[in-house]
Each structure stands twice: as C-alpha cells, then as structure tokens.
Amino acid sequence: MDFHFEILKTDPTGARLGRLTTPHGVIDTPAFMPVGTSGTVKGLTQQALTELGVQVLLGNTYHLYLRPGHEKIRRLGGLHRFMSWPGAILTDSGGFQVFSLADLRKITDEGVVFRSHLDGSEHFLSPETSIEIQQALGSDIAMVFDECIEYPADHARAAAAVKRTTEWALRCRDFSRRNTETSTNPGQVYFAIVQGGTHADLRRESARQLVDLDFPGYAIGGLAVGEPHALSCEMAARAAEELPQDRPRYVMGVGLPEQLADYVRCGVDMMDCVLPTRNARNGCLFTSTGRLNIGNAIYADDPRPPDERCSCMVCRTYSRAYLRHLFQANEILASILNSHHNVAFFLDIMGKIRQAIAFGELAELSSEFLARIEAGEP
Amino acid sequence: MDFHFEILKTDPTGARLGRLTTPHGVIDTPAFMPVGTSGTVKGLTQQALTELGVQVLLGNTYHLYLRPGHEKIRRLGGLHRFMSWPGAILTDSGGFQVFSLADLRKITDEGVVFRSHLDGSEHFLSPETSIEIQQALGSDIAMVFDECIEYPADHARAAAAVKRTTEWALRCRDFSRRNTETSTNPGQVYFAIVQGGTHADLRRESARQLVDLDFPGYAIGGLAVGEPHALSCEMAARAAEELPQDRPRYVMGVGLPEQLADYVRCGVDMMDCVLPTRNARNGCLFTSTGRLNIGNAIYADDPRPPDERCSCMVCRTYSRAYLRHLFQANEILASILNSHHNVAFFLDIMGKIRQAIAFGELAELSSEFLARIEAGEP
C-alpha cells in the first residue's frame, strides 16, 4: 500500500474526516497515536494494542538510537519486525527529546551535540543522521529534524528557529531522496514540522516555507510546552490555514481528553500524547466525568468500574476497589490495567469525534463532553 | 458444582491422572497452580490467565489479610469477585509467610503473634483466625494453619511441630464446621498439611494423624526449603503412602520444571510455585533446553523465539533480541512477556505430564525432558 490521504468529509467547524493509507494499514483520521517510546507502549502488549483498535503508534528516534541502537534494529529487519507490530508506525526526529531530555552541548547549523541521558556518552544528531536512523527503523511516517525552542521565546529567537527548521527540512528531504534504498521500509514518507513558537506570523511563515518544499504531510510542533491551551489552538489554526488541504496535519504531543476536539476543529488529523500511559502508571485514570486518582482512599470499597460509560476490557471486568488495591500494592497489573483503560479512553474519544464529523455534529459533541467533565469527579 | 475428585488413570510409576471438581470449575490433575500472592498473578491479566488455560491459582492469606484486608474482600463479595477471576482459587493458611516473611514475636499453642513486613504493625494468627480470613476470601480450597519449621530441624523439633500441626488441624476443622455460613463460598473445602521435616517416620506419623481427621484433601508442606531434591521427593513419597488414594495430594511450593514429574511420580496431584513469575521479572526464562537469562548480551541480535519448541503467544510473536531490549530498558512489557512465557511453559509441562500418564509413558517423558535440559543452554 502506498502512502495516500483522502478526506471523506469536512465538518462546518473545519474538522476533517479522513483515511490515511500507509504501507502498514489504513489510519482513520482524526487519529490518536499512543506513544511507544522504546519500541513498546508502556504496559501494553502488541496483542492488547491490536484489540484496542490502535492503527498507528509513535516510536521515539532518540530513545531507539541510544538503546538498542538503530543499526541493531536495521539488522533485525526494522522496527515493525523488531517489536512485532503489524500496524503503522510514525517516528519523531529525535529533535524534541534532544532538546528536552539530553544534556545539550552545542547547537550549530550543522546539528546538535548532546550527551545521552542514559550514560552521559556524547552523540551528534543532524538532519542527515536523523533521517539515517529513521530509515533504519523503517517507520511508515518519519519526521524531519527541527529546532525546538522553549516557551516563552521572543520573536527573534523563534524566527531564527523557523529559519533553521526550514533549512534542516530541506536537507532532510534532499538526503532522503539521495538515499531512497537505505530504508527498511520502501514506502516511508517524511513530514515537515512547522515551528514559530507562539507568534502567529512566524507560524504562518514557517508553514509557507515548508509547503514550498512539498512534503506529503505536515506536523505542527513546539506546542503544549507550557503555553495556554487557547494560544496553542490559535497557533495550530494559523499554521493549518497555510497548509494544503489535501495533506495530513499532525499536532505533536497533545493533548488532554477535553482538548482533542479543539485541535480537530483547527483542521488537525493526527495527535499523539504520553499522558494516557504516563498518568496511568501514576494512578490517574481518565474518565468521561473527569480524572480519577485511583490511589485515593474513597475508592477502596467502590465496586463500580473506573468509568461507567466506558466499555473497555478493564471497565467491563474490574472494580475501582480492585484497581485501587493493585495501585497501593505497587502491582504490575496496576500499570497494565490503568494504561489499557486510558488508551482505550483516548481512542474512544477519537472514535466519537470521527462519528460526530460524519454527522456534522462536532460542536455538540464537544460541549456535551465538556459539560460532563465539568460536572466533577466521578 | 460440589467438591469432587476422581482418578481417571494410574501410571506404572504411581502417577495419577485425575479431575478435581470445585465450585469454580474443573481442574485437570496433576495441576500446576500459578501464585497470585496479592490477588494478582504478577504481570498477567486475568484475561491472559484464562487464555493460558489456568484452571486454578493460589492466593496468599497472609498478604491479603494485611492488604487490602479480608473484611474488605468479604464486603466486595469474596476473592473471586474482588479480582474478577472465574476459575478456582486455593488459599494457603498464612502459616508459611508468617514464619518466613514476618517478624515473629511469639509462637504458642494458641497461635502466632507477628509484625507485618509492610508497616511493622502487630497481628495474631491462629487456626481459628486463619479459617476466618479464608472464609472471607471464599477460596474453593482453603488450607489449615500449620507450624512450618526451618531446614534442617532435628527430630525432636520436627516431632513437636507435627504434634502442634495436628492439634491446629483439628481446631481448624472444628472451627470451620461451627461456622459454615460465614464463608463467601458455600462450597469451600479444607486441606490438612503434613509436616515432619526431613524425617521419614514423622512424615508418615503426621500423615496418619491427619488422615484420622478425615479431610477432603491433603497437602505436604515444609518441602523445597533448602533440602536436596531427592530428599524432598523421598519425604513426599513417604507421606503420600499414608494418604488415602481417593483424595487429592498437593505438594506446596514446588518446583523447578525438571522436578515436577518427580513429584507426580510420588503420587502428587497439585503443585504451586512462584518461580515462573518471580524469575520472569529477573529476566530468567524457562525453556525446553534449560534456563535462559534474557539480559545476556548474546541474545542482543538473536531473532529466535525464547523457546523454539514452545507455542505460547510470546514465542509465536517476539524474538530474544526484542525481549532482551525490553529487559535492558526496564520496560514493564519485559515482566509481562517473560511471566507469560514462563507460566505457559510450566502449564505446558503439566499438560505433557498428564498426556504421558494417559499413555502410561511418564518415565519416558521425564528422561527425554531431562536429556534436553542437560544438553545445555539454548
């Protein structure tokens, strides 16, 4: 299957219902992508991901490069085969993690020198090496290497990062075109990443520059890094306005359950977030009536499922009292079941959003959803 | 379903093929019981246990009494309902854990005063309180409270423990008969526990005394505590010779894969052991050709399944290289997949043992199995 995107319906809000075809299956959009940092979505087997209906997951180039190493994964047939995942995979470029996790040593136009957060060893990541790594991983969708900036960043700083990001995107495109045969996935495509901080003019400018380079899809990066949610949506919307209608749009690293529809209304087709699995391990369950901290003593005798409106395996089978016990006893099953429910919950929201777009009712869905969450703790 | 045991076939070695009917389903014997210490078999969902074909699992009275507390489990409908496990459950009496995990304060004929390993709080466990707790848990098979001794223990020390264990067994029986309506499982039965250390005459004497008390099943306790395996089997055999043919026999806390058939040849019908799950979390995989420490660097590029003779979900799906990566990266999925394989492996051995008994070929199975394991690392 060759990479292909079609829009099936557009909602009055601007939301798009689509189908993204990849070498590893079709992705119904808007899509939520669980994060499989080191070649595993923490706490879930690949069988569980399949049962949950996951069509695409995210892998982290930075983590996989450091451990087990991209050349090892190349020798073992690429990331799909290495982790036995038949569905689609999107890999990030490593940029965000280098800027947020690693000990940064030096950023130049050439690339970034950094120290590993695992063992302090020194490494160099550039547009070319990022593509090289992602070609070894063989993801279906690879991301270009971008410069991620902190929030807040002033106009000059953000403008410089936009300029560098465009130059790097061009180098990524050219390098990948010169090296089409080194990927373990012949159908691999690249998305460029719009930067620009919280400056609307720069978001537009970054998008326009990247559109000129003609990528099969575009991401909007550098959001959900501390700015208010409304500002985040504003930036996504400004960028999306400059992006071609017929290409998929991906906002990186968002968001909370109640925020997903907001990005969809900005014309966004894909999102990813570690929250469902990370919060699960900390005992935080997302439910249709808000967040539930399962370690709380009020759940010790509560025979109800985590979310009475949810039909996932966990909510069909287990009680809050049992999940609370597992969490208190620090049992592995606590992480497994909490992660399963949270991922199911995010996927379910996206399913409801797609259905709402199909019926032209996205605005109604969002207000109902928010009303329930605001009604308070479950 | 009422408790009922039938022997379908006896092997020339003395091994028995049987069917144990409980209020929560039939158990094909000889059976291996995975250990679900705190209401969860560590690393496995109840769905996974069902898919693995687990018919009975073990719960630990000591752990569940301390956390979340047996009265809480009673209020939530008993242990089956609390942990959403439809199959059979056997609970131990708490005796072994009190003697091995807790800070022992005082042992008298009345019972045992101990401090919790969790928070140091002081508790009292006696034959009566052990039954009371197990009635709240509502296991299908409960164990009487016994005195567990260290290895080695001299004849006088072991004889005293046998005497006390018989007295306590009688008190358990009488207490449970006086309080038949307080169990959350009306069909719950009690097994007595043969003690006697490594003294053959005491094992026989202990068994005879308990048989006089007429229990529906008998366990052989205090084994696999440091004595040589041959001596362990010798003790199991001497005890079994005194036990009635028509009652199930359960050797507690054994054993290694290559040892299971030895106990079966002593006429044993049930076994339990934490090794498959505990070793899994430490990266030790049991295979048909021996133990495999998945953290070993020699597996870093190994595309083979953990055990090429195993058809479990893990061996059908994942490579040693991937499992090694997960273990090195300290991923939850390492514990999940390693535990899944190890439990599958123990259950598979028991299935092969049952088949061999059916065909009168248990002796051949054991020597083939040992030959492969002795052939060395996989």
Interface residues (C-beta under 8 A of the other chain):
Chain A: S38 G39 T40 K42 G43 L44 T45 Q46 Q47 R67 P68 K72 R75 L76 G77 F82 M83 S84 A300 D301 P303 M313 T317 Y318 S319 A321 Y322 H325 L326 Q328 A329 E331 I332 L333 S335 I336 L337
Chain B: S38 G39 T40 K42 G43 L44 T45 Q46 Q47 R67 P68 K72 R75 L76 G77 F82 M83 S84 A300 D301 P303 M313 T317 Y318 S319 A321 Y322 R324 H325 L326 Q328 A329 E331 I332 L333 S335 I336 L337
